[in-house]
Amino acid sequence: MRADPLTTIFADLADAAGLSRPAGQCFGAIWRAAQTPCADDLVAELRLSRSNVSTALKELRGWGLIGIARTPGDRKEYFTAPDDPWEILRLVIAHRQRHALAPLADRLAGMEPLAQDARVAALHDALSQVSEWMARLAALDTAAFADVVAGKPVAPDKPKKKKKKKARS
């Protein structure tokens, strides 16, 4: 039986983002599901082993890409995913910044030759700037994130002016 083309695309996207292919397949199935699926539903739909699905779900929870929903009287965990693709991308960028770029910049900062080698110092500076930029992107709300990625100008937050209280006569 051939895999669903969209499931394959989600697996490829996951692979590109640094997730496992089974995590991508599970995420795609959760995201597209009409009703929140449980792990057994994912095993049946995707024809993956129970252990692969369990590992993939743990990975997705670690990235903040899925949530757990419970039904009263039912011991099973059901899984949800954000509906908005921009929110999904924002979460992926947040995870990659925290778990890949920032640690690499920190490791470079701790290297002895940083002060002695201009190229290593420049690499550290570049990684740090990209990491900080990704952190600022990830901190945006979903709508502002989508605007920034689309190249639209985003107005900075303006402090609200306090109203002066009128003195009573």
Secondary structure, 3 states (H helix, E strand, C coil): CCCCHHHHHHHHHHHHHCCCHHHHHHHHHHHHCCCCCEHHHHHHHHCCCHHHHHHHHHHHHHCCCCEEECCCCCCCCEEECCCCHHHHHHHHHHHHHHHHHHHHHHHHHCCHHHHCCHHHHHHHHHHHHHHHHHHHHHHCCHHHHHHHHCCCCCCCCCCCCCCCCCCCC
